């Protein structure tokens, strides 16, 4: 619509999340040990050099 009134013709402005994210939730828990797998690539390179 011309003049910027399309949101009024459709409905109220919604200042929250978009519809696909509105019903999602997350669970956060503490881990005992974190393995970042930093050495995994280095091990493969060293084996290739042998």
Secondary structure, 3 states (H helix, E strand, C coil): CCCCCHHHHHCCCCCCCCCCCCCCCCCCCCCCCCCCCCCHHHHHHHHHHC
